[in-house]
Amino acid sequence: MMPDMLEVGTEAPSFTALDQDGQEVSLDDYRGKWVLQWWYVKASTPG
């Protein structure tokens, strides 16, 4: 089941992810700043 998509202009929910060096990064660390996040869905996977 796919989670609901956010509407344009909706505040992003808080989350924590690993950066390219394996360090935890939290969206809360960047509150009040512009943030750009992208990822490659099939990166490092066969096919």
TIRO-2110 file (N, C-alpha, C; in Angstrom, 1 decimal):
// TIRO-2110
0.8, -1.2, 0.0, N, 1, A
0.0, 0.0, 0.0, CA, 1, A
0.9, 1.2, 0.0, C, 1, A
0.6, 2.2, -0.9, N, 2, A
1.4, 3.4, -1.0, CA, 2, A
0.9, 4.4, 0.0, C, 2, A
1.8, 5.1, 0.7, N, 3, A
1.3, 6.2, 1.6, CA, 3, A
0.7, 7.3, 0.8, C, 3, A
-0.1, 8.1, 1.5, N, 4, A
-0.7, 9.3, 0.9, CA, 4, A
0.4, 10.2, 0.4, C, 4, A
0.1, 10.9, -0.7, N, 5, A
1.1, 11.9, -1.2, CA, 5, A
0.8, 13.2, -0.5, C, 5, A
1.8, 14.0, -0.3, N, 6, A
1.6, 15.3, 0.3, CA, 6, A
1.1, 16.3, -0.8, C, 6, A
0.3, 17.2, -0.4, N, 7, A
-0.1, 18.2, -1.3, CA, 7, A
0.9, 19.3, -1.4, C, 7, A
1.0, 20.0, -2.6, N, 8, A
2.0, 21.1, -2.7, CA, 8, A
1.7, 22.1, -1.6, C, 8, A
2.8, 22.5, -1.0, N, 9, A
2.7, 23.5, 0.1, CA, 9, A
2.5, 22.9, 1.5, C, 9, A
2.3, 21.6, 1.6, N, 10, A
2.2, 21.0, 2.9, CA, 10, A
3.6, 20.9, 3.5, C, 10, A
3.6, 21.1, 4.9, N, 11, A
4.9, 21.0, 5.6, CA, 11, A
5.3, 19.6, 5.6, C, 11, A
6.5, 19.3, 5.4, N, 12, A
7.0, 17.9, 5.4, CA, 12, A
7.0, 17.4, 6.8, C, 12, A
6.7, 16.1, 6.9, N, 13, A
6.7, 15.5, 8.3, CA, 13, A
8.2, 15.3, 8.7, C, 13, A
8.4, 15.2, 10.0, N, 14, A
9.7, 15.0, 10.5, CA, 14, A
10.2, 13.6, 10.2, C, 14, A
11.5, 13.5, 9.8, N, 15, A
12.0, 12.2, 9.5, CA, 15, A
13.5, 12.2, 9.7, C, 15, A
14.1, 11.1, 9.9, N, 16, A
15.6, 10.9, 10.0, CA, 16, A
16.0, 9.9, 9.0, C, 16, A
17.1, 10.2, 8.3, N, 17, A
17.6, 9.3, 7.3, CA, 17, A
19.2, 9.3, 7.4, C, 17, A
19.8, 8.3, 6.7, N, 18, A
21.2, 8.2, 6.6, CA, 18, A
21.8, 9.0, 5.4, C, 18, A
22.8, 9.8, 5.6, N, 19, A
23.5, 10.4, 4.5, CA, 19, A
24.4, 9.5, 3.8, C, 19, A
25.2, 10.0, 2.8, N, 20, A
26.1, 9.2, 2.0, CA, 20, A
27.2, 8.6, 2.9, C, 20, A
27.5, 9.1, 4.1, N, 21, A
28.5, 8.6, 4.9, CA, 21, A
28.0, 7.8, 6.1, C, 21, A
26.6, 7.5, 6.0, N, 22, A
26.0, 6.6, 7.0, CA, 22, A
25.7, 7.4, 8.3, C, 22, A
25.8, 8.7, 8.3, N, 23, A
25.5, 9.5, 9.5, CA, 23, A
24.0, 9.9, 9.5, C, 23, A
23.3, 9.8, 10.6, N, 24, A
21.9, 10.2, 10.7, CA, 24, A
21.8, 11.7, 10.5, C, 24, A
20.8, 12.1, 9.7, N, 25, A
20.4, 13.5, 9.4, CA, 25, A
18.9, 13.6, 9.6, C, 25, A
18.5, 14.6, 10.4, N, 26, A
17.1, 14.8, 10.7, CA, 26, A
16.6, 16.0, 10.0, C, 26, A
15.4, 16.0, 9.5, N, 27, A
14.8, 17.2, 8.9, CA, 27, A
14.7, 18.3, 10.0, C, 27, A
14.5, 17.9, 11.2, N, 28, A
14.4, 18.9, 12.3, CA, 28, A
15.7, 19.7, 12.4, C, 28, A
16.8, 19.2, 12.0, N, 29, A
18.1, 19.9, 12.1, CA, 29, A
18.1, 21.1, 11.1, C, 29, A
17.2, 21.1, 10.2, N, 30, A
17.2, 22.2, 9.1, CA, 30, A
15.9, 23.0, 9.2, C, 30, A
15.2, 23.0, 10.3, N, 31, A
13.9, 23.8, 10.3, CA, 31, A
14.3, 25.2, 10.0, C, 31, A
13.4, 25.8, 9.2, N, 32, A
13.6, 27.2, 8.8, CA, 32, A
14.5, 27.5, 7.7, C, 32, A
15.1, 26.4, 7.1, N, 33, A
16.0, 26.5, 6.0, CA, 33, A
15.5, 25.8, 4.8, C, 33, A
15.9, 26.1, 3.6, N, 34, A
15.5, 25.4, 2.4, CA, 34, A
16.2, 24.1, 2.4, C, 34, A
15.5, 23.0, 2.0, N, 35, A
16.1, 21.7, 2.0, CA, 35, A
15.7, 21.0, 0.7, C, 35, A
16.7, 20.4, 0.0, N, 36, A
16.4, 19.6, -1.2, CA, 36, A
16.8, 18.2, -0.9, C, 36, A
15.9, 17.2, -1.1, N, 37, A
16.3, 15.8, -0.9, CA, 37, A
15.9, 15.1, -2.2, C, 37, A
16.8, 14.2, -2.6, N, 38, A
16.5, 13.3, -3.8, CA, 38, A
17.2, 12.0, -3.6, C, 38, A
16.7, 11.0, -4.2, N, 39, A
17.3, 9.7, -4.1, CA, 39, A
17.0, 8.9, -5.4, C, 39, A
17.8, 7.9, -5.6, N, 40, A
17.7, 7.1, -6.8, CA, 40, A
17.0, 5.8, -6.4, C, 40, A
15.8, 5.6, -6.8, N, 41, A
15.0, 4.4, -6.3, CA, 41, A
15.8, 3.1, -6.5, C, 41, A
16.4, 3.0, -7.7, N, 42, A
17.0, 1.7, -8.0, CA, 42, A
18.5, 1.7, -7.9, C, 42, A
19.1, 2.7, -7.2, N, 43, A
20.5, 2.7, -7.0, CA, 43, A
21.0, 1.5, -6.2, C, 43, A
22.0, 1.0, -6.6, N, 44, A
22.6, -0.2, -5.9, CA, 44, A
21.7, -1.4, -5.8, C, 44, A
20.8, -1.5, -6.8, N, 45, A
19.9, -2.7, -6.8, CA, 45, A
20.1, -3.3, -8.2, C, 45, A
19.9, -4.6, -8.3, N, 46, A
20.0, -5.2, -9.7, CA, 46, A
18.8, -4.8, -10.5, C, 46, A
19.0, -4.7, -11.8, N, 47, A
17.9, -4.4, -12.7, CA, 47, A
17.8, -3.0, -13.1, C, 47, A
END
